Amino acid sequence: MADWRRVAALDDVWGDTVVPARAGDIALVLVRSGEGSDADRVCAYRDACPHEKFPLSEWGQVENGVIVCQRHFWEFEVDTGRHITRIERPNCDLRRYDVKVEGGEVFVDAASAPPEDPPAADAGAAPPP
C-alpha cells in the first residue's frame, strides 16, 4: 500500500543538485533532471551510498547526469540510480523511491523502496568492496 509523503516544494529541487529531504524517519536525497523541459523529472533515493553508507546529502554531487559519491567516487545514473562501473557489482544500485509532483509539491511513496538488504546470491560470499 502506498504511503505518499510531501518531502519538498518543486522550486527547492534544482537541476544538477543533490537535495536532502525526509519522508518520516527515512533520510532521502532528491535529484532533478531535465529542468524546464518536457523531460523534467525528480528522483528520490535513500540518503546512503551503497558502498559504505556515507550520506549522499553530504558526499553526493551531480556531474553530467551522474550522481558521484565524492567519498570513494562511486557513480550512479541520475534517472535510475543504477551503479555505473566497469566492474560488475550486483546489488549496488541506489535505493529508489517512487515520486510524484502535484501542485508544485514533491511527494515520495515511503513504502516503495526495495528491502534494505537484498538477498545475496551466495550467502557465504563477501560483500562488495
C-alpha positions as a Markdown table, in Angstrom:
| # | Residue | x | y | z |
|---|---|---|---|---|
| 1 | Met | 0.0 | 0.0 | 0.0 |
| 2 | Ala | 1.4 | 3.4 | -1.0 |
| 3 | Asp | 2.5 | 5.8 | 1.7 |
| 4 | Trp | 2.8 | 9.2 | -0.1 |
| 5 | Arg | 4.5 | 11.9 | 1.9 |
| 6 | Arg | 5.3 | 15.5 | 0.9 |
| 7 | Val | 9.1 | 16.0 | 1.0 |
| 8 | Ala | 9.8 | 19.3 | -0.7 |
| 9 | Ala | 8.5 | 22.1 | -2.9 |
| 10 | Leu | 9.4 | 21.6 | -6.5 |
| 11 | Asp | 11.1 | 25.0 | -6.6 |
| 12 | Asp | 13.5 | 23.8 | -3.9 |
| 13 | Val | 14.8 | 20.9 | -6.1 |
| 14 | Trp | 17.2 | 22.4 | -8.6 |
| 15 | Gly | 18.7 | 20.5 | -11.5 |
| 16 | Asp | 22.2 | 19.0 | -11.1 |
| 17 | Thr | 22.0 | 19.3 | -7.3 |
| 18 | Val | 21.6 | 16.7 | -4.6 |
| 19 | Val | 18.9 | 18.0 | -2.2 |
| 20 | Pro | 18.4 | 16.4 | 1.2 |
| 21 | Ala | 14.8 | 15.5 | 2.2 |
| 22 | Arg | 12.9 | 13.4 | 4.7 |
| 23 | Ala | 9.9 | 11.1 | 4.5 |
| 24 | Gly | 9.1 | 10.5 | 8.1 |
| 25 | Asp | 12.1 | 8.6 | 9.5 |
| 26 | Ile | 13.6 | 8.0 | 6.1 |
| 27 | Ala | 16.5 | 10.2 | 5.0 |
| 28 | Leu | 16.4 | 10.9 | 1.3 |
| 29 | Val | 18.2 | 12.8 | -1.5 |
| 30 | Leu | 16.2 | 14.3 | -4.4 |
| 31 | Val | 17.8 | 14.9 | -7.8 |
| 32 | Arg | 16.2 | 16.7 | -10.7 |
| 33 | Ser | 17.0 | 16.3 | -14.4 |
| 34 | Gly | 15.6 | 18.0 | -17.5 |
| 35 | Glu | 14.5 | 21.0 | -15.5 |
| 36 | Gly | 12.3 | 23.3 | -17.6 |
| 37 | Ser | 11.8 | 20.8 | -20.4 |
| 38 | Asp | 9.2 | 18.1 | -21.2 |
| 39 | Ala | 11.7 | 15.6 | -19.7 |
| 40 | Asp | 11.7 | 17.4 | -16.3 |
| 41 | Arg | 11.6 | 14.8 | -13.5 |
| 42 | Val | 12.5 | 14.3 | -9.9 |
| 43 | Cys | 14.0 | 11.1 | -8.5 |
| 44 | Ala | 14.3 | 10.2 | -4.8 |
| 45 | Tyr | 16.9 | 7.8 | -3.3 |
| 46 | Arg | 17.9 | 6.7 | 0.2 |
| 47 | Asp | 20.5 | 9.1 | 1.5 |
| 48 | Ala | 23.2 | 6.4 | 1.6 |
| 49 | Cys | 25.8 | 5.3 | -0.9 |
| 50 | Pro | 25.6 | 1.5 | -1.1 |
| 51 | His | 29.4 | 1.2 | -0.8 |
| 52 | Glu | 29.9 | 2.3 | 2.8 |
| 53 | Lys | 26.6 | 4.1 | 3.6 |
| 54 | Phe | 28.1 | 7.6 | 3.5 |
| 55 | Pro | 25.3 | 10.1 | 3.2 |
| 56 | Leu | 24.9 | 11.4 | -0.4 |
| 57 | Ser | 23.4 | 14.6 | 1.1 |
| 58 | Glu | 27.0 | 15.4 | 2.3 |
| 59 | Trp | 29.1 | 13.5 | -0.2 |
| 60 | Gly | 27.0 | 13.4 | -3.4 |
| 61 | Gln | 27.4 | 15.7 | -6.4 |
| 62 | Val | 25.8 | 15.6 | -9.8 |
| 63 | Glu | 28.1 | 15.8 | -12.8 |
| 64 | Asn | 26.8 | 15.4 | -16.4 |
| 65 | Gly | 23.8 | 13.3 | -15.4 |
| 66 | Val | 25.7 | 11.2 | -12.9 |
| 67 | Ile | 25.5 | 11.2 | -9.1 |
| 68 | Val | 29.0 | 10.9 | -7.8 |
| 69 | Cys | 29.7 | 9.9 | -4.2 |
| 70 | Gln | 32.8 | 12.1 | -3.6 |
| 71 | Arg | 33.9 | 9.8 | -0.7 |
| 72 | His | 35.1 | 6.9 | -3.0 |
| 73 | Phe | 33.9 | 8.2 | -6.4 |
| 74 | Trp | 31.2 | 5.6 | -6.9 |
| 75 | Glu | 28.9 | 6.7 | -9.7 |
| 76 | Phe | 25.1 | 6.3 | -10.3 |
| 77 | Glu | 22.8 | 7.3 | -13.2 |
| 78 | Val | 20.7 | 10.3 | -12.1 |
| 79 | Asp | 17.4 | 9.0 | -13.6 |
| 80 | Thr | 17.7 | 5.3 | -12.5 |
| 81 | Gly | 20.1 | 5.1 | -9.5 |
| 82 | Arg | 21.9 | 2.3 | -11.4 |
| 83 | His | 25.5 | 1.9 | -10.3 |
| 84 | Ile | 27.8 | 2.7 | -13.3 |
| 85 | Thr | 31.1 | 0.8 | -13.3 |
| 86 | Arg | 33.4 | -1.3 | -15.4 |
| 87 | Ile | 33.4 | -3.9 | -12.6 |
| 88 | Glu | 30.1 | -5.7 | -12.1 |
| 89 | Arg | 28.8 | -5.2 | -8.6 |
| 90 | Pro | 25.4 | -6.7 | -8.0 |
| 91 | Asn | 23.0 | -5.1 | -5.6 |
| 92 | Cys | 25.0 | -1.8 | -5.6 |
| 93 | Asp | 22.3 | 0.5 | -7.1 |
| 94 | Leu | 20.8 | 3.4 | -5.1 |
| 95 | Arg | 17.6 | 2.5 | -3.3 |
| 96 | Arg | 15.0 | 4.3 | -5.3 |
| 97 | Tyr | 11.6 | 5.6 | -4.2 |
| 98 | Asp | 8.5 | 6.4 | -6.3 |
| 99 | Val | 8.0 | 10.2 | -6.8 |
| 100 | Lys | 5.0 | 12.3 | -7.9 |
| 101 | Val | 4.8 | 16.0 | -8.4 |
| 102 | Glu | 1.5 | 17.7 | -7.8 |
| 103 | Gly | 0.6 | 21.4 | -7.4 |
| 104 | Gly | 4.3 | 22.3 | -7.2 |
| 105 | Glu | 5.0 | 19.9 | -4.4 |
| 106 | Val | 7.2 | 16.7 | -4.4 |
| 107 | Phe | 5.7 | 13.6 | -2.8 |
| 108 | Val | 7.6 | 10.3 | -2.2 |
| 109 | Asp | 6.0 | 6.9 | -1.6 |
| 110 | Ala | 7.8 | 5.9 | 1.6 |
| 111 | Ala | 6.7 | 2.3 | 1.1 |
| 112 | Ser | 8.1 | 1.9 | -2.4 |
| 113 | Ala | 11.8 | 1.2 | -2.0 |
| 114 | Pro | 13.1 | -2.4 | -2.2 |
| 115 | Pro | 14.1 | -4.2 | 1.1 |
| 116 | Glu | 17.1 | -2.8 | 2.9 |
| 117 | Asp | 19.4 | -5.8 | 2.3 |
| 118 | Pro | 18.7 | -7.6 | -1.0 |
| 119 | Pro | 19.2 | -11.4 | -0.7 |
| 120 | Ala | 22.7 | -12.4 | -1.6 |
| 121 | Ala | 23.2 | -14.8 | -4.5 |
| 122 | Asp | 25.7 | -16.7 | -2.3 |
| 123 | Ala | 25.1 | -16.5 | 1.4 |
| 124 | Gly | 28.8 | -17.2 | 2.1 |
| 125 | Ala | 30.0 | -14.5 | -0.3 |
| 126 | Ala | 31.8 | -11.4 | 1.0 |
| 127 | Pro | 30.1 | -8.1 | 0.4 |
| 128 | Pro | 31.3 | -6.0 | -2.5 |
| 129 | Pro | 34.4 | -3.8 | -1.8 |
